[in-house]
Amino acid sequence: MRFSPVRVTALAAACTVLAAPAFAADIQPHRALYTLSLGSAKTSSGVLGADGAMLYAWGETCGGWTVEQRFRLRLEYADQDATEITSNLVTWESKDGARYRFNETRTRNGELDQRIKGEAHINIPQSYLLGFDGNGTKLGANGRATIEQAAAASKREPTFHVLVVSHTNTAAKSAKAEDERLARRRAETVRAELIHAGIPATTVQISATAGPMATLAAQETRGTPSGNPVEILLEPSKKGGVAEFQSPEQAVIPLKPEALFPTAHTLFLIGEAEAGAPFVVRQVFDGTTVDDATTISAVIGPTLKPGEENPDEHPISSPLLDRPSWRMRLAFFPAESKAEQPDYELSMRLMDNGVSQDMSLDYGDYTVDARLDHIEPLPKPSCD
């Protein structure tokens, strides 16, 4: 089979999906260097050899995650000249999982092959949970900071409905009247502060029953909520989202409500792995093609404790690798496809801190291995 540059540059897309961190886990920003080589090849593939490298730097800011990835792969063939593909990819994703920016430049044998640039957003609920000191209705510094966060997010998304939820500590049937009155007064205090912060009064409602109690993947909190917490829930009036491409052509692609960006997908993978789920499927938009979200199915193995595997399989030593991990095999299917066979599959060992190693991409007729040669931590930001 002749070489297809789209299939090989899928390595960049696959690693982007893996590298996106989950903010609910103890994720460690890091810089890693991988050596690429040919794992195996069928005679019919025409592939005789492969070599290359990938440099990956993943950083953290107070509001999001950054990825800079440099990728080079040279393939040798039996019936044609060798081909060298490079990819420089830079992405940013907000920690609430709602916004994503991407910029990738690809070359083939030193010539520009494609440049992809754009941004995307998904309208997902956002939850802010805050508590009150003692049994009163006075807001502390943390509570006011949380309200400011929620107000700023609401102004960024003016079509969202703002719901103030007055939770109580007991079930509705047995809740004490004084608890309900206190919860209501606190909710009214929060509503007044939101209005004072510039949110129109007509868009802010109070409820005693709705809200996910800060269990959403897209949430931001300040402080440790005490008894009878109040939740500010921003609910989108429109489901789904859009991806807007500036290059290689102007295009707007709708995204379904269930689509995830890479960060949220990794949050999902790590969370499901920790819960012991053996198989999961989600749609992920990474912006590496001018297309809709890709369907990714993942087979997840049991938890591997540090040192449980053969030490010879991991020649480098780092505290970043001395973590619980899982063997996973991800299958990538094109958007809106009903094909039984994936475009390609990715096997790897994923740590609970977001680091991945022992990666192998299977294109059906040949495989490309990515061996981790060096890794170092990157600093985390100091955020108020």
N, C-alpha and C positions, 0 to 999 in steps of 0.2 A: 504494500500500500504506500502510495506517495505521501509525503509529509504535508500536513495541513497546519499552518501557523496558528490557526484559531485553537486547535486541540492542544498544542504545546503551551501557548500562553494561558491556557486554562490553569496551569500550575500557579500563576499569580493570583487568579481568582480564587482557587481552592485555598491557598494559604491566607488570603485575606479573610475568608470565612473563618478559618481556624484562629487567626490571630486576634480577632476582635474580642476584647475582654468583657467579662461580666461584672458589673459594678457591685453586685450583691456578694460576689466571692472575693477572696483575698488575692486579687490579681496583682501581678508584679510587672510593671513596664520593664522592657529589656531590649537589648541589642543582640542579635544572633547571626551567625554565619553558617550557611549550609553548603555542602559540596554536592553537586548533582552528577549522577552517573547512570548509565544504562543498567537496569535491573535484569530484564530478560526481553527477548524479542523472538517472534515467530519468523520463520524463513520468508513467509509471504509478506511480511511488513516491509522488507527491503532495508531495515535499519540495522547498521553494522555497529554503531557505537554512539555514545552520548557523553558529554562532559560539560560542566558549567558550574555556576555558583549563584547563590542568592544571599544578599545582605538585607537583613530585616531589622528596622528600628521602630519600636512601638513606644510612644510617649503618652503621658497623661497631662491634661490641663485641668483646671478646676471645673470647667464646664463640658469637657469632652475628651475624646481619645484621638490620637494622631497615629498614622501609620505611614512610614516611608520604606518602600521596598524596591531594591534593585535586583534584577533577575537577568541572567545570561545563560543560554543553553545552545550548544553546538551539536548538531546531529549529522552523522555520517551515513551515507546510503550506498547500496550496491550499484544502483543504476543512475545516479545523478550526483552532482557536486554537493559538498557539504553545505548545510544551511545554518546560519547563526541568528538566533532570535534574542532580542533584548527587550526588557520592559522596565520602565521607571514609573512607579505607582505611588501616589500620595493621596491619602484620604483623611477625612475628619468626620467623627460621628458624635452627636450630643449624647450626654449620659442618660438622658431620658428616653433615648431610642427613637426620637421623633424626627431628627434632621440628619442629613448625610451629604457630604460633598466629596467628589472624586475627580481625579485628574491623572490620566495614564498616557504615556508615550511609548509606542512600540516601534522597533526597527527590525528590518530583515536584511541581513548582509550589509549592514551599515546604512541602508536607505530607510527613510521614514515609511513605515507601513500603515500606521494609524495613530491618531490622537483622539482620545475620548475624554471629554470634560463635561461636568454638569453637577447638579445638585438635586436632592429629592427630599420629600417630607411625607410623613404618614400621620394622619390625625388620630392620635391615640389618647385615651384618658390619662390625666396626670393627677396624682394624689399627693396632698401635703398634710401631714399629721402633726398636730401640736397639742401640748398639754398646758395646764395651769398649775401654779403653785398653790398648795393648800386647798381650801374649800371655797375660795373666792372667784371673782371674775376678772381679776386684774392680770393683764398680760405682762410676762417678763420679756427680757431682751431676746431670748431664743424664739419666743412666740411671735414677736413683732418681726423678727428677721424672716421667719417662715411665711408670714403674711406678705411681706415685701416680695419674697420669691414668687409666691403664687400670683400676686398682682402683676408682676413683671411678665410672667408667663402668659397670663390672661390677655395682656396688652399685645403680646406677640401674636396671639391667636384670638382676635376679637370676635370670631364667630362661635367660640366655645361658650357653653353654658357654665355658669359658676354655681355650684351647689355646696352649701355649708351644712355638714352633717353633724348633728348633736348626739354623739354616741353616749350610751350609758354602760355601766359595768355589768348590769344584769339583764336577763331576758325581759322583753317588753311586758309579759304577763305578770312578772313579779317585781318589776322596778318600783322602787319607792317614789312617792310623789315628789319628795324633796330632791331626789336625784334627777328626776325628769325636769323639774323647774330649774335646777342649777345648770343642767346641760343646755337647756333652752336659752338661759341668760348668757351663757358663754358663747353659744352660737350667734346670738344677737350682737355680742361684743365683736366677734370676728367679722360679722357682716358689716358692721359700722366701720371697722378699720379698713376693710376692702374698699368700701365706698369712699372713705377718706383718701385712700391711695389712688383714686381716680377710676375705679370700676363703676360703670353705670348701675344705679340702684335697681333698674328694671331687669338686669341680667343676673342678679344675685338672689338666690332663693335658699330657704332653710328647710331641712328635712331631718326627721328623726330616724329614718329607716334605711335610706339609700347609702351607697358607698362601700368600697371594698376594704375598709380599715387598713389602708396602706399596704395591701398585698399585691398591688399591681406591679408589673415589671417596670413601668414608667412612673417613678415616684421620686420625690425629693423631700427630705425631712430635716428638721433642725431640732436639736435637743432630744431629751428623753421624755416622751409623753407620760403624764401621770394619770390618775384616775379621771374618768369621764372626759376622754380626749375629744377634740373637735377636729373634723377632717374637712379640708377644702378640696373638692373634687371638680376638676375641669373636664367637662364632657363635650366631645366634638359634636357639632350639629350635622357634619357630613362625615361619613365613614370612608376609609381608604385614604389614598393620597396620590401624588403625582411625582414622576421623575422628569426633570427638564434637562435636555442635552443641549449644550452649546456647540459641541464638536463630537464627531466628524460632520454632523449636520444638525440643524435646528429641529428638535423633536420633543414632543410631550407625550409621555406614556403613563396611563393611569395605573395605579398600584392598588391591589385589593386590600381590604382591611386586615386580612390575616398575614400579609407580607411582613417580613422582618428585615431590618438592616443587620449587618454582620455582628455588631455588638450584642444586640438583643438575641440573635441566634445562638451565640456562644453562651450567653446567660442561660438560654433554654437548654443547650446541650449539657452544660455542667450541672445545672439543677436536676435535669432528668437522670443524669448519670449518678448523682449523689442519692437520688431516690430509688435507684436500682432498676430503672426502665430499660428493657432490652432493645427496644426499637422505637424510633420516633421519626416523624415526617413534618417538615415545614417548608414554606416558600421564603426564599431569601433574595433580596435585591442588592447587588454589589456594584453595579455600574460599569462592569468590565465589558459589556456588550450593549448595543442599543436595542434592548429587548426588555421584556417583562421579567418578573422575579423567576428565579430558578427553583425547581422543586428538589429538595435535598432530603433523602432518606438516610438514616443513620442506624447502624447496628452497633450497640454499645456492650462491651464486655464487662465482667465483674471488676470491682475495685482492686487495684494492685497497690499493695503497701510499699513504702520505700524500701529498696533492697530486696524485694521479693523476686525480681527477675534476675537472669544471669548477668553478673557484673561485666562480663566480656562484651555484652551487647551494647554497653554504654561506656565507651573508653574515657570520656571526659568526666571530670568531677566538678560539681557545682551545687551549692545549697538550693538553687532554683530547680534542680532536678530531683532533689531529695524530698519528694512530695507524693501524696496519693495520686494515682492516675488511672486512666482507662484506655484499653485498646478500642479503637473505633474504626468502622469502615463506612464511609459516606459515598452515596451514589448520587450523581448529578444528572438531572433530567432537564431538558430544555423547557422553556415556558410553554404552557398550554399543550404539552405533548402527551400523547397516550401511548408512547413507545414502551415496550416491555424492557428494553435494554437501555441503560444510561449512556450518556455521552462519554463519561469516564467515571472512575471510582478512586477514592483517596483513602488509604489506610494510614493510621498514625497512632501514636501514644500521646494523649492529651493530659497534662497535669492540671490539678485543681487551681493552679495559679495562672493558667492561660498559656503556659509554655508548651510547645509541641515538639516532638522529635520522632525519629524512626518513621519518616513519612515516605510513602510510595504511591505514585500515581499510575493507575492501570488504564491504558487506552484500548484494551482488548487485544491488540496485536503486539504491543510492547509496553514495558513499564519503565518509569523514571524514578530513581530513588533519590531522596534528599537526606543526607547524613549531617547531623548537627556536629560542627567542629569547634565552635566557640560560642559562649554566651556570657553576658554580663548584665547586671541590673542597671536600670536607669532610675533617676530620682523621681520621687513622687512630689507633686506640688504641695505647697503649704497654703491651704485655703481656710479662710475665716468661716 
